[in-house]
Amino acid sequence: MIAVITAFSDDPARLELRPRHRELLQGLHERGLLAAAGPFEDQSGALLLFHSDDVDEVKAALAEDPYYEAPGVRVVTIQPWTVVAGSL
């Protein structure tokens, strides 16, 4: 799996892109690439978990979504992640 963590600033510009962004996330989920995604409760950022071990594949998926280039959105990390307890 690959974990992506984003950070949000107070810039409201990202909110205009959010509906389309969520549609794109749903499409990634339906394709089986995205396991889960959602914002942190305090709206400081979000966590996305991908069913992939290919960082380039995840980067390509993110590149298709203009949300990640919006003012107020920053990709903090794209990192392989190993589940050692539980399951998704």
Buried (B, 14 or more C-beta within 10 A) or exposed (E): BBBBBBBBEEEEEBEEBEEEBBEBBEBBBEEEBBBEBEEEEEEEBBEBBBBBEEBEEBBEBBEEBEBBEBEBBBBEEBEEEEEEEEEE
